[in-house]
Amino acid sequence: MPRMTITLSKERQRAVKETAARRGTTITALIDESLELAGIRTRESAEQIVARARANSGLADAEAMDLALRETAAARVKRS
């Protein structure tokens, strides 16, 4: 598995260590969970979500694409 180095404040580092210990998990697992909750997914995971949504939506491909583009544009406007 690839490794990554990040820089945290002493306070944040202590909070991460304490949270992992309290939950009985590793810092790596805690970070993975946090990234997942933040919507940061692997391409494979995202493709599975899209496939499931497409199968359940009942929308034609063109309708699904139109909806996706509108929602993406709206989300970008909210961020700016």
mmCIF file of the N, C-alpha and C atoms, coordinates in Angstrom:
data_MODEL
# 
_entry.id   MODEL 
# 
loop_
_atom_site.group_PDB 
_atom_site.id 
_atom_site.type_symbol 
_atom_site.label_atom_id 
_atom_site.label_alt_id 
_atom_site.label_comp_id 
_atom_site.label_asym_id 
_atom_site.label_entity_id 
_atom_site.label_seq_id 
_atom_site.pdbx_PDB_ins_code 
_atom_site.Cartn_x 
_atom_site.Cartn_y 
_atom_site.Cartn_z 
_atom_site.occupancy 
_atom_site.B_iso_or_equiv 
_atom_site.pdbx_formal_charge 
_atom_site.auth_seq_id 
_atom_site.auth_comp_id 
_atom_site.auth_asym_id 
_atom_site.auth_atom_id 
_atom_site.pdbx_PDB_model_num 
ATOM 1   N N  . MET A 1 1  ? 0.854   -1.167 0.000   1.00 0.00 ? 1  MET A N  1 
ATOM 2   C CA . MET A 1 1  ? 0.000   0.000  0.000   1.00 0.00 ? 1  MET A CA 1 
ATOM 3   C C  . MET A 1 1  ? 0.906   1.239  0.000   1.00 0.00 ? 1  MET A C  1 
ATOM 4   N N  . PRO A 1 2  ? 0.599   2.216  -0.835  1.00 0.00 ? 2  PRO A N  1 
ATOM 5   C CA . PRO A 1 2  ? 1.406   3.440  -0.854  1.00 0.00 ? 2  PRO A CA 1 
ATOM 6   C C  . PRO A 1 2  ? 1.301   4.187  0.485   1.00 0.00 ? 2  PRO A C  1 
ATOM 7   N N  . ARG A 1 3  ? 2.342   4.929  0.796   1.00 0.00 ? 3  ARG A N  1 
ATOM 8   C CA . ARG A 1 3  ? 2.371   5.702  2.038   1.00 0.00 ? 3  ARG A CA 1 
ATOM 9   C C  . ARG A 1 3  ? 2.297   7.181  1.698   1.00 0.00 ? 3  ARG A C  1 
ATOM 10  N N  . MET A 1 4  ? 1.806   7.973  2.631   1.00 0.00 ? 4  MET A N  1 
ATOM 11  C CA . MET A 1 4  ? 1.686   9.414  2.441   1.00 0.00 ? 4  MET A CA 1 
ATOM 12  C C  . MET A 1 4  ? 2.063   10.103 3.747   1.00 0.00 ? 4  MET A C  1 
ATOM 13  N N  . THR A 1 5  ? 2.712   11.228 3.639   1.00 0.00 ? 5  THR A N  1 
ATOM 14  C CA . THR A 1 5  ? 3.055   12.020 4.816   1.00 0.00 ? 5  THR A CA 1 
ATOM 15  C C  . THR A 1 5  ? 2.189   13.266 4.819   1.00 0.00 ? 5  THR A C  1 
ATOM 16  N N  . ILE A 1 6  ? 1.576   13.556 5.960   1.00 0.00 ? 6  ILE A N  1 
ATOM 17  C CA . ILE A 1 6  ? 0.790   14.777 6.098   1.00 0.00 ? 6  ILE A CA 1 
ATOM 18  C C  . ILE A 1 6  ? 1.307   15.555 7.311   1.00 0.00 ? 6  ILE A C  1 
ATOM 19  N N  . THR A 1 7  ? 1.066   16.845 7.299   1.00 0.00 ? 7  THR A N  1 
ATOM 20  C CA . THR A 1 7  ? 1.473   17.700 8.413   1.00 0.00 ? 7  THR A CA 1 
ATOM 21  C C  . THR A 1 7  ? 0.224   18.192 9.127   1.00 0.00 ? 7  THR A C  1 
ATOM 22  N N  . LEU A 1 8  ? 0.178   17.947 10.420  1.00 0.00 ? 8  LEU A N  1 
ATOM 23  C CA . LEU A 1 8  ? -0.949  18.366 11.250  1.00 0.00 ? 8  LEU A CA 1 
ATOM 24  C C  . LEU A 1 8  ? -0.422  19.205 12.403  1.00 0.00 ? 8  LEU A C  1 
ATOM 25  N N  . SER A 1 9  ? -1.278  20.054 12.922  1.00 0.00 ? 9  SER A N  1 
ATOM 26  C CA . SER A 1 9  ? -0.911  20.773 14.137  1.00 0.00 ? 9  SER A CA 1 
ATOM 27  C C  . SER A 1 9  ? -0.802  19.747 15.262  1.00 0.00 ? 9  SER A C  1 
ATOM 28  N N  . LYS A 1 10 ? -0.097  20.106 16.320  1.00 0.00 ? 10 LYS A N  1 
ATOM 29  C CA . LYS A 1 10 ? 0.033   19.197 17.458  1.00 0.00 ? 10 LYS A CA 1 
ATOM 30  C C  . LYS A 1 10 ? -1.333  18.849 18.038  1.00 0.00 ? 10 LYS A C  1 
ATOM 31  N N  . GLU A 1 11 ? -2.201  19.847 18.084  1.00 0.00 ? 11 GLU A N  1 
ATOM 32  C CA . GLU A 1 11 ? -3.538  19.629 18.639  1.00 0.00 ? 11 GLU A CA 1 
ATOM 33  C C  . GLU A 1 11 ? -4.336  18.639 17.782  1.00 0.00 ? 11 GLU A C  1 
ATOM 34  N N  . ARG A 1 12 ? -4.265  18.812 16.442  1.00 0.00 ? 12 ARG A N  1 
ATOM 35  C CA . ARG A 1 12 ? -4.998  17.922 15.541  1.00 0.00 ? 12 ARG A CA 1 
ATOM 36  C C  . ARG A 1 12 ? -4.421  16.511 15.617  1.00 0.00 ? 12 ARG A C  1 
ATOM 37  N N  . GLN A 1 13 ? -3.116  16.393 15.679  1.00 0.00 ? 13 GLN A N  1 
ATOM 38  C CA . GLN A 1 13 ? -2.479  15.076 15.764  1.00 0.00 ? 13 GLN A CA 1 
ATOM 39  C C  . GLN A 1 13 ? -2.919  14.362 17.047  1.00 0.00 ? 13 GLN A C  1 
ATOM 40  N N  . ARG A 1 14 ? -2.918  15.091 18.142  1.00 0.00 ? 14 ARG A N  1 
ATOM 41  C CA . ARG A 1 14 ? -3.343  14.509 19.416  1.00 0.00 ? 14 ARG A CA 1 
ATOM 42  C C  . ARG A 1 14 ? -4.812  14.066 19.330  1.00 0.00 ? 14 ARG A C  1 
ATOM 43  N N  . ALA A 1 15 ? -5.657  14.894 18.729  1.00 0.00 ? 15 ALA A N  1 
ATOM 44  C CA . ALA A 1 15 ? -7.074  14.553 18.607  1.00 0.00 ? 15 ALA A CA 1 
ATOM 45  C C  . ALA A 1 15 ? -7.281  13.305 17.748  1.00 0.00 ? 15 ALA A C  1 
ATOM 46  N N  . VAL A 1 16 ? -6.510  13.182 16.663  1.00 0.00 ? 16 VAL A N  1 
ATOM 47  C CA . VAL A 1 16 ? -6.617  12.003 15.802  1.00 0.00 ? 16 VAL A CA 1 
ATOM 48  C C  . VAL A 1 16 ? -6.189  10.750 16.568  1.00 0.00 ? 16 VAL A C  1 
ATOM 49  N N  . LYS A 1 17 ? -5.071  10.825 17.281  1.00 0.00 ? 17 LYS A N  1 
ATOM 50  C CA . LYS A 1 17 ? -4.597  9.674  18.055  1.00 0.00 ? 17 LYS A CA 1 
ATOM 51  C C  . LYS A 1 17 ? -5.613  9.282  19.127  1.00 0.00 ? 17 LYS A C  1 
ATOM 52  N N  . GLU A 1 18 ? -6.141  10.271 19.831  1.00 0.00 ? 18 GLU A N  1 
ATOM 53  C CA . GLU A 1 18 ? -7.111  9.994  20.890  1.00 0.00 ? 18 GLU A CA 1 
ATOM 54  C C  . GLU A 1 18 ? -8.388  9.376  20.328  1.00 0.00 ? 18 GLU A C  1 
ATOM 55  N N  . THR A 1 19 ? -8.848  9.903  19.207  1.00 0.00 ? 19 THR A N  1 
ATOM 56  C CA . THR A 1 19 ? -10.073 9.375  18.598  1.00 0.00 ? 19 THR A CA 1 
ATOM 57  C C  . THR A 1 19 ? -9.880  7.938  18.140  1.00 0.00 ? 19 THR A C  1 
ATOM 58  N N  . ALA A 1 20 ? -8.756  7.659  17.497  1.00 0.00 ? 20 ALA A N  1 
ATOM 59  C CA . ALA A 1 20 ? -8.478  6.288  17.053  1.00 0.00 ? 20 ALA A CA 1 
ATOM 60  C C  . ALA A 1 20 ? -8.423  5.346  18.249  1.00 0.00 ? 20 ALA A C  1 
ATOM 61  N N  . ALA A 1 21 ? -7.747  5.759  19.312  1.00 0.00 ? 21 ALA A N  1 
ATOM 62  C CA . ALA A 1 21 ? -7.643  4.913  20.511  1.00 0.00 ? 21 ALA A CA 1 
ATOM 63  C C  . ALA A 1 21 ? -9.013  4.694  21.144  1.00 0.00 ? 21 ALA A C  1 
ATOM 64  N N  . ARG A 1 22 ? -9.785  5.752  21.243  1.00 0.00 ? 22 ARG A N  1 
ATOM 65  C CA . ARG A 1 22 ? -11.113 5.652  21.852  1.00 0.00 ? 22 ARG A CA 1 
ATOM 66  C C  . ARG A 1 22 ? -12.010 4.700  21.065  1.00 0.00 ? 22 ARG A C  1 
ATOM 67  N N  . ARG A 1 23 ? -11.892 4.728  19.737  1.00 0.00 ? 23 ARG A N  1 
ATOM 68  C CA . ARG A 1 23 ? -12.713 3.857  18.896  1.00 0.00 ? 23 ARG A CA 1 
ATOM 69  C C  . ARG A 1 23 ? -12.119 2.463  18.729  1.00 0.00 ? 23 ARG A C  1 
ATOM 70  N N  . GLY A 1 24 ? -10.909 2.272  19.215  1.00 0.00 ? 24 GLY A N  1 
ATOM 71  C CA . GLY A 1 24 ? -10.263 0.970  19.069  1.00 0.00 ? 24 GLY A CA 1 
ATOM 72  C C  . GLY A 1 24 ? -9.910  0.656  17.630  1.00 0.00 ? 24 GLY A C  1 
ATOM 73  N N  . THR A 1 25 ? -9.471  1.682  16.906  1.00 0.00 ? 25 THR A N  1 
ATOM 74  C CA . THR A 1 25 ? -9.128  1.506  15.494  1.00 0.00 ? 25 THR A CA 1 
ATOM 75  C C  . THR A 1 25 ? -7.772  2.154  15.221  1.00 0.00 ? 25 THR A C  1 
ATOM 76  N N  . THR A 1 26 ? -7.339  2.097  13.995  1.00 0.00 ? 26 THR A N  1 
ATOM 77  C CA . THR A 1 26 ? -6.064  2.711  13.625  1.00 0.00 ? 26 THR A CA 1 
ATOM 78  C C  . THR A 1 26 ? -6.291  4.106  13.057  1.00 0.00 ? 26 THR A C  1 
ATOM 79  N N  . ILE A 1 27 ? -5.230  4.881  13.032  1.00 0.00 ? 27 ILE A N  1 
ATOM 80  C CA . ILE A 1 27 ? -5.307  6.205  12.419  1.00 0.00 ? 27 ILE A CA 1 
ATOM 81  C C  . ILE A 1 27 ? -5.628  6.055  10.937  1.00 0.00 ? 27 ILE A C  1 
ATOM 82  N N  . THR A 1 28 ? -5.040  5.068  10.283  1.00 0.00 ? 28 THR A N  1 
ATOM 83  C CA . THR A 1 28 ? -5.316  4.828  8.860   1.00 0.00 ? 28 THR A CA 1 
ATOM 84  C C  . THR A 1 28 ? -6.796  4.561  8.628   1.00 0.00 ? 28 THR A C  1 
ATOM 85  N N  . ALA A 1 29 ? -7.393  3.706  9.450   1.00 0.00 ? 29 ALA A N  1 
ATOM 86  C CA . ALA A 1 29 ? -8.814  3.391  9.300   1.00 0.00 ? 29 ALA A CA 1 
ATOM 87  C C  . ALA A 1 29 ? -9.671  4.623  9.564   1.00 0.00 ? 29 ALA A C  1 
ATOM 88  N N  . LEU A 1 30 ? -9.277  5.423  10.530  1.00 0.00 ? 30 LEU A N  1 
ATOM 89  C CA . LEU A 1 30 ? -10.007 6.644  10.848  1.00 0.00 ? 30 LEU A CA 1 
ATOM 90  C C  . LEU A 1 30 ? -9.965  7.624  9.669   1.00 0.00 ? 30 LEU A C  1 
ATOM 91  N N  . ILE A 1 31 ? -8.801  7.767  9.065   1.00 0.00 ? 31 ILE A N  1 
ATOM 92  C CA . ILE A 1 31 ? -8.665  8.663  7.914   1.00 0.00 ? 31 ILE A CA 1 
ATOM 93  C C  . ILE A 1 31 ? -9.462  8.123  6.728   1.00 0.00 ? 31 ILE A C  1 
ATOM 94  N N  . ASP A 1 32 ? -9.381  6.810  6.471   1.00 0.00 ? 32 ASP A N  1 
ATOM 95  C CA . ASP A 1 32 ? -10.166 6.217  5.381   1.00 0.00 ? 32 ASP A CA 1 
ATOM 96  C C  . ASP A 1 32 ? -11.654 6.480  5.565   1.00 0.00 ? 32 ASP A C  1 
ATOM 97  N N  . GLU A 1 33 ? -12.137 6.281  6.785   1.00 0.00 ? 33 GLU A N  1 
ATOM 98  C CA . GLU A 1 33 ? -13.554 6.514  7.082   1.00 0.00 ? 33 GLU A CA 1 
ATOM 99  C C  . GLU A 1 33 ? -13.916 7.980  6.859   1.00 0.00 ? 33 GLU A C  1 
ATOM 100 N N  . SER A 1 34 ? -13.057 8.879  7.298   1.00 0.00 ? 34 SER A N  1 
ATOM 101 C CA . SER A 1 34 ? -13.319 10.310 7.144   1.00 0.00 ? 34 SER A CA 1 
ATOM 102 C C  . SER A 1 34 ? -13.359 10.717 5.676   1.00 0.00 ? 34 SER A C  1 
ATOM 103 N N  . LEU A 1 35 ? -12.449 10.169 4.886   1.00 0.00 ? 35 LEU A N  1 
ATOM 104 C CA . LEU A 1 35 ? -12.430 10.473 3.453   1.00 0.00 ? 35 LEU A CA 1 
ATOM 105 C C  . LEU A 1 35 ? -13.684 9.947  2.768   1.00 0.00 ? 35 LEU A C  1 
ATOM 106 N N  . GLU A 1 36 ? -14.097 8.765  3.145   1.00 0.00 ? 36 GLU A N  1 
ATOM 107 C CA . GLU A 1 36 ? -15.317 8.188  2.580   1.00 0.00 ? 36 GLU A CA 1 
ATOM 108 C C  . GLU A 1 36 ? -16.529 9.057  2.910   1.00 0.00 ? 36 GLU A C  1 
ATOM 109 N N  . LEU A 1 37 ? -16.624 9.491  4.168   1.00 0.00 ? 37 LEU A N  1 
ATOM 110 C CA . LEU A 1 37 ? -17.738 10.350 4.581   1.00 0.00 ? 37 LEU A CA 1 
ATOM 111 C C  . LEU A 1 37 ? -17.705 11.711 3.896   1.00 0.00 ? 37 LEU A C  1 
ATOM 112 N N  . ALA A 1 38 ? -16.505 12.155 3.520   1.00 0.00 ? 38 ALA A N  1 
ATOM 113 C CA . ALA A 1 38 ? -16.361 13.433 2.813   1.00 0.00 ? 38 ALA A CA 1 
ATOM 114 C C  . ALA A 1 38 ? -16.667 13.292 1.325   1.00 0.00 ? 38 ALA A C  1 
ATOM 115 N N  . GLY A 1 39 ? -16.974 12.066 0.895   1.00 0.00 ? 39 GLY A N  1 
ATOM 116 C CA . GLY A 1 39 ? -17.330 11.851 -0.502  1.00 0.00 ? 39 GLY A CA 1 
ATOM 117 C C  . GLY A 1 39 ? -16.145 11.555 -1.403  1.00 0.00 ? 39 GLY A C  1 
ATOM 118 N N  . ILE A 1 40 ? -14.994 11.322 -0.816  1.00 0.00 ? 40 ILE A N  1 
ATOM 119 C CA . ILE A 1 40 ? -13.801 11.012 -1.602  1.00 0.00 ? 40 ILE A CA 1 
ATOM 120 C C  . ILE A 1 40 ? -13.753 9.501  -1.765  1.00 0.00 ? 40 ILE A C  1 
ATOM 121 N N  . ARG A 1 41 ? -14.008 9.065  -2.980  1.00 0.00 ? 41 ARG A N  1 
ATOM 122 C CA . ARG A 1 41 ? -14.138 7.641  -3.242  1.00 0.00 ? 41 ARG A CA 1 
ATOM 123 C C  . ARG A 1 41 ? -13.178 7.203  -4.341  1.00 0.00 ? 41 ARG A C  1 
ATOM 124 N N  . THR A 1 42 ? -12.872 5.921  -4.340  1.00 0.00 ? 42 THR A N  1 
ATOM 125 C CA . THR A 1 42 ? -12.079 5.375  -5.433  1.00 0.00 ? 42 THR A CA 1 
ATOM 126 C C  . THR A 1 42 ? -12.942 5.381  -6.689  1.00 0.00 ? 42 THR A C  1 
ATOM 127 N N  . ARG A 1 43 ? -12.301 5.338  -7.811  1.00 0.00 ? 43 ARG A N  1 
ATOM 128 C CA . ARG A 1 43 ? -13.042 5.319  -9.082  1.00 0.00 ? 43 ARG A CA 1 
ATOM 129 C C  . ARG A 1 43 ? -13.986 4.123  -9.125  1.00 0.00 ? 43 ARG A C  1 
ATOM 130 N N  . GLU A 1 44 ? -13.515 2.974  -8.673  1.00 0.00 ? 44 GLU A N  1 
ATOM 131 C CA . GLU A 1 44 ? -14.340 1.764  -8.678  1.00 0.00 ? 44 GLU A CA 1 
ATOM 132 C C  . GLU A 1 44 ? -15.583 1.943  -7.802  1.00 0.00 ? 44 GLU A C  1 
ATOM 133 N N  . SER A 1 45 ? -15.402 2.503  -6.629  1.00 0.00 ? 45 SER A N  1 
ATOM 134 C CA . SER A 1 45 ? -16.518 2.741  -5.718  1.00 0.00 ? 45 SER A CA 1 
ATOM 135 C C  . SER A 1 45 ? -17.518 3.708  -6.340  1.00 0.00 ? 45 SER A C  1 
ATOM 136 N N  . ALA A 1 46 ? -17.014 4.782  -6.934  1.00 0.00 ? 46 ALA A N  1 
ATOM 137 C CA . ALA A 1 46 ? -17.891 5.767  -7.570  1.00 0.00 ? 46 ALA A CA 1 
ATOM 138 C C  . ALA A 1 46 ? -18.659 5.138  -8.729  1.00 0.00 ? 46 ALA A C  1 
ATOM 139 N N  . GLU A 1 47 ? -17.995 4.297  -9.514  1.00 0.00 ? 47 GLU A N  1 
ATOM 140 C CA . GLU A 1 47 ? -18.666 3.637  -10.644 1.00 0.00 ? 47 GLU A CA 1 
ATOM 141 C C  . GLU A 1 47 ? -19.777 2.713  -10.154 1.00 0.00 ? 47 GLU A C  1 
ATOM 142 N N  . GLN A 1 48 ? -19.558 2.035  -9.034  1.00 0.00 ? 48 GLN A N  1 
ATOM 143 C CA . GLN A 1 48 ? -20.588 1.162  -8.473  1.00 0.00 ? 48 GLN A CA 1 
ATOM 144 C C  . GLN A 1 48 ? -21.796 1.975  -8.014  1.00 0.00 ? 48 GLN A C  1 
ATOM 145 N N  . ILE A 1 49 ? -21.542 3.120  -7.405  1.00 0.00 ? 49 ILE A N  1 
ATOM 146 C CA . ILE A 1 49 ? -22.628 3.987  -6.953  1.00 0.00 ? 49 ILE A CA 1 
ATOM 147 C C  . ILE A 1 49 ? -23.436 4.486  -8.149  1.00 0.00 ? 49 ILE A C  1 
ATOM 148 N N  . VAL A 1 50 ? -22.723 4.916  -9.185  1.00 0.00 ? 50 VAL A N  1 
ATOM 149 C CA . VAL A 1 50 ? -23.402 5.412  -10.388 1.00 0.00 ? 50 VAL A CA 1 
ATOM 150 C C  . VAL A 1 50 ? -24.219 4.296  -11.039 1.00 0.00 ? 50 VAL A C  1 
ATOM 151 N N  . ALA A 1 51 ? -23.653 3.105  -11.146 1.00 0.00 ? 51 ALA A N  1 
ATOM 152 C CA . ALA A 1 51 ? -24.374 1.984  -11.758 1.00 0.00 ? 51 ALA A CA 1 
ATOM 153 C C  . ALA A 1 51 ? -25.633 1.653  -10.967 1.00 0.00 ? 51 ALA A C  1 
ATOM 154 N N  . ARG A 1 52 ? -25.525 1.645  -9.648  1.00 0.00 ? 52 ARG A N  1 
ATOM 155 C CA . ARG A 1 52 ? -26.688 1.360  -8.796  1.00 0.00 ? 52 ARG A CA 1 
ATOM 156 C C  . ARG A 1 52 ? -27.751 2.438  -8.944  1.00 0.00 ? 52 ARG A C  1 
ATOM 157 N N  . ALA A 1 53 ? -27.327 3.693  -8.966  1.00 0.00 ? 53 ALA A N  1 
ATOM 158 C CA . ALA A 1 53 ? -28.275 4.802  -9.115  1.00 0.00 ? 53 ALA A CA 1 
ATOM 159 C C  . ALA A 1 53 ? -28.960 4.743  -10.478 1.00 0.00 ? 53 ALA A C  1 
ATOM 160 N N  . ARG A 1 54 ? -28.177 4.444  -11.509 1.00 0.00 ? 54 ARG A N  1 
ATOM 161 C CA . ARG A 1 54 ? -28.747 4.363  -12.856 1.00 0.00 ? 54 ARG A CA 1 
ATOM 162 C C  . ARG A 1 54 ? -29.788 3.254  -12.931 1.00 0.00 ? 54 ARG A C  1 
ATOM 163 N N  . ALA A 1 55 ? -29.487 2.116  -12.347 1.00 0.00 ? 55 ALA A N  1 
ATOM 164 C CA . ALA A 1 55 ? -30.419 0.988  -12.383 1.00 0.00 ? 55 ALA A CA 1 
ATOM 165 C C  . ALA A 1 55 ? -31.711 1.296  -11.635 1.00 0.00 ? 55 ALA A C  1 
ATOM 166 N N  . ASN A 1 56 ? -31.611 2.084  -10.565 1.00 0.00 ? 56 ASN A N  1 
ATOM 167 C CA . ASN A 1 56 ? -32.785 2.392  -9.738  1.00 0.00 ? 56 ASN A CA 1 
ATOM 168 C C  . ASN A 1 56 ? -33.552 3.624  -10.168 1.00 0.00 ? 56 ASN A C  1 
ATOM 169 N N  . SER A 1 57 ? -32.989 4.428  -11.047 1.00 0.00 ? 57 SER A N  1 
ATOM 170 C CA . SER A 1 57 ? -33.598 5.718  -11.367 1.00 0.00 ? 57 SER A CA 1 
ATOM 171 C C  . SER A 1 57 ? -34.752 5.635  -12.348 1.00 0.00 ? 57 SER A C  1 
ATOM 172 N N  . GLY A 1 58 ? -34.657 4.705  -13.277 1.00 0.00 ? 58 GLY A N  1 
ATOM 173 C CA . GLY A 1 58 ? -35.691 4.637  -14.303 1.00 0.00 ? 58 GLY A CA 1 
ATOM 174 C C  . GLY A 1 58 ? -35.544 5.717  -15.360 1.00 0.00 ? 58 GLY A C  1 
ATOM 175 N N  . LEU A 1 59 ? -34.446 6.463  -15.335 1.00 0.00 ? 59 LEU A N  1 
ATOM 176 C CA . LEU A 1 59 ? -34.228 7.527  -16.309 1.00 0.00 ? 59 LEU A CA 1 
ATOM 177 C C  . LEU A 1 59 ? -33.521 6.989  -17.547 1.00 0.00 ? 59 LEU A C  1 
ATOM 178 N N  . ALA A 1 60 ? -33.841 7.585  -18.681 1.00 0.00 ? 60 ALA A N  1 
ATOM 179 C CA . ALA A 1 60 ? -33.097 7.281  -19.905 1.00 0.00 ? 60 ALA A CA 1 
ATOM 180 C C  . ALA A 1 60 ? -31.705 7.888  -19.758 1.00 0.00 ? 60 ALA A C  1 
ATOM 181 N N  . ASP A 1 61 ? -30.740 7.421  -20.551 1.00 0.00 ? 61 ASP A N  1 
ATOM 182 C CA . ASP A 1 61 ? -29.365 7.922  -20.463 1.00 0.00 ? 61 ASP A CA 1 
ATOM 183 C C  . ASP A 1 61 ? -29.297 9.440  -20.618 1.00 0.00 ? 61 ASP A C  1 
ATOM 184 N N  . ALA A 1 62 ? -30.026 9.985  -21.582 1.00 0.00 ? 62 ALA A N  1 
ATOM 185 C CA . ALA A 1 62 ? -30.007 11.440 -21.822 1.00 0.00 ? 62 ALA A CA 1 
ATOM 186 C C  . ALA A 1 62 ? -30.581 12.193 -20.626 1.00 0.00 ? 62 ALA A C  1 
ATOM 187 N N  . GLU A 1 63 ? -31.643 11.684 -20.040 1.00 0.00 ? 63 GLU A N  1 
ATOM 188 C CA . GLU A 1 63 ? -32.242 12.320 -18.859 1.00 0.00 ? 63 GLU A CA 1 
ATOM 189 C C  . GLU A 1 63 ? -31.284 12.266 -17.672 1.00 0.00 ? 63 GLU A C  1 
ATOM 190 N N  . ALA A 1 64 ? -30.633 11.138 -17.496 1.00 0.00 ? 64 ALA A N  1 
ATOM 191 C CA . ALA A 1 64 ? -29.683 10.987 -16.390 1.00 0.00 ? 64 ALA A CA 1 
ATOM 192 C C  . ALA A 1 64 ? -28.507 11.942 -16.554 1.00 0.00 ? 64 ALA A C  1 
ATOM 193 N N  . MET A 1 65 ? -27.986 12.071 -17.767 1.00 0.00 ? 65 MET A N  1 
ATOM 194 C CA . MET A 1 65 ? -26.870 12.977 -18.014 1.00 0.00 ? 65 MET A CA 1 
ATOM 195 C C  . MET A 1 65 ? -27.284 14.424 -17.767 1.00 0.00 ? 65 MET A C  1 
ATOM 196 N N  . ASP A 1 66 ? -28.465 14.800 -18.236 1.00 0.00 ? 66 ASP A N  1 
ATOM 197 C CA . ASP A 1 66 ? -28.955 16.163 -18.016 1.00 0.00 ? 66 ASP A CA 1 
ATOM 198 C C  . ASP A 1 66 ? -29.080 16.466 -16.522 1.00 0.00 ? 66 ASP A C  1 
ATOM 199 N N  . LEU A 1 67 ? -29.641 15.542 -15.779 1.00 0.00 ? 67 LEU A N  1 
ATOM 200 C CA . LEU A 1 67 ? -29.779 15.714 -14.331 1.00 0.00 ? 67 LEU A CA 1 
ATOM 201 C C  . LEU A 1 67 ? -28.414 15.815 -13.660 1.00 0.00 ? 67 LEU A C  1 
ATOM 202 N N  . ALA A 1 68 ? -27.480 14.965 -14.055 1.00 0.00 ? 68 ALA A N  1 
ATOM 203 C CA . ALA A 1 68 ? -26.140 14.991 -13.467 1.00 0.00 ? 68 ALA A CA 1 
ATOM 204 C C  . ALA A 1 68 ? -25.442 16.315 -13.729 1.00 0.00 ? 68 ALA A C  1 
ATOM 205 N N  . LEU A 1 69 ? -25.558 16.826 -14.924 1.00 0.00 ? 69 LEU A N  1 
ATOM 206 C CA . LEU A 1 69 ? -24.927 18.106 -15.258 1.00 0.00 ? 69 LEU A CA 1 
ATOM 207 C C  . LEU A 1 69 ? -25.543 19.255 -14.463 1.00 0.00 ? 69 LEU A C  1 
ATOM 208 N N  . ARG A 1 70 ? -26.858 19.261 -14.339 1.00 0.00 ? 70 ARG A N  1 
ATOM 209 C CA . ARG A 1 70 ? -27.532 20.319 -13.562 1.00 0.00 ? 70 ARG A CA 1 
ATOM 210 C C  . ARG A 1 70 ? -27.121 20.274 -12.093 1.00 0.00 ? 70 ARG A C  1 
ATOM 211 N N  . GLU A 1 71 ? -27.095 19.074 -11.516 1.00 0.00 ? 71 GLU A N  1 
ATOM 212 C CA . GLU A 1 71 ? -26.742 18.926 -10.104 1.00 0.00 ? 71 GLU A CA 1 
ATOM 213 C C  . GLU A 1 71 ? -25.283 19.298 -9.851  1.00 0.00 ? 71 GLU A C  1 
ATOM 214 N N  . THR A 1 72 ? -24.403 18.923 -10.777 1.00 0.00 ? 72 THR A N  1 
ATOM 215 C CA . THR A 1 72 ? -22.986 19.273 -10.648 1.00 0.00 ? 72 THR A CA 1 
ATOM 216 C C  . THR A 1 72 ? -22.809 20.782 -10.692 1.00 0.00 ? 72 THR A C  1 
ATOM 217 N N  . ALA A 1 73 ? -23.462 21.433 -11.622 1.00 0.00 ? 73 ALA A N  1 
ATOM 218 C CA . ALA A 1 73 ? -23.372 22.887 -11.736 1.00 0.00 ? 73 ALA A CA 1 
ATOM 219 C C  . ALA A 1 73 ? -23.909 23.565 -10.471 1.00 0.00 ? 73 ALA A C  1 
ATOM 220 N N  . ALA A 1 74 ? -25.018 23.066 -9.942  1.00 0.00 ? 74 ALA A N  1 
ATOM 221 C CA . ALA A 1 74 ? -25.588 23.643 -8.722  1.00 0.00 ? 74 ALA A CA 1 
ATOM 222 C C  . ALA A 1 74 ? -24.651 23.461 -7.543  1.00 0.00 ? 74 ALA A C  1 
ATOM 223 N N  . ALA A 1 75 ? -24.008 22.316 -7.432  1.00 0.00 ? 75 ALA A N  1 
ATOM 224 C CA . ALA A 1 75 ? -23.081 22.072 -6.329  1.00 0.00 ? 75 ALA A CA 1 
ATOM 225 C C  . ALA A 1 75 ? -21.875 22.990 -6.438  1.00 0.00 ? 75 ALA A C  1 
ATOM 226 N N  . ARG A 1 76 ? -21.388 23.237 -7.637  1.00 0.00 ? 76 ARG A N  1 
ATOM 227 C CA . ARG A 1 76 ? -20.245 24.122 -7.820  1.00 0.00 ? 76 ARG A CA 1 
ATOM 228 C C  . ARG A 1 76 ? -20.583 25.553 -7.468  1.00 0.00 ? 76 ARG A C  1 
ATOM 229 N N  . VAL A 1 77 ? -21.795 25.976 -7.776  1.00 0.00 ? 77 VAL A N  1 
ATOM 230 C CA . VAL A 1 77 ? -22.226 27.333 -7.424  1.00 0.00 ? 77 VAL A CA 1 
ATOM 231 C C  . VAL A 1 77 ? -22.272 27.498 -5.921  1.00 0.00 ? 77 VAL A C  1 
ATOM 232 N N  . LYS A 1 78 ? -22.750 26.483 -5.207  1.00 0.00 ? 78 LYS A N  1 
ATOM 233 C CA . LYS A 1 78 ? -22.829 26.538 -3.739  1.00 0.00 ? 78 LYS A CA 1 
ATOM 234 C C  . LYS A 1 78 ? -21.452 26.647 -3.116  1.00 0.00 ? 78 LYS A C  1 
ATOM 235 N N  . ARG A 1 79 ? -20.433 26.005 -3.726  1.00 0.00 ? 79 ARG A N  1 
ATOM 236 C CA . ARG A 1 79 ? -19.080 26.032 -3.169  1.00 0.00 ? 79 ARG A CA 1 
ATOM 237 C C  . ARG A 1 79 ? -18.398 27.369 -3.367  1.00 0.00 ? 79 ARG A C  1 
ATOM 238 N N  . SER A 1 80 ? -18.763 28.082 -4.406  1.00 0.00 ? 80 SER A N  1 
ATOM 239 C CA . SER A 1 80 ? -18.056 29.343 -4.683  1.00 0.00 ? 80 SER A CA 1 
ATOM 240 C C  . SER A 1 80 ? -18.655 30.524 -3.974  1.00 0.00 ? 80 SER A C  1 
# 
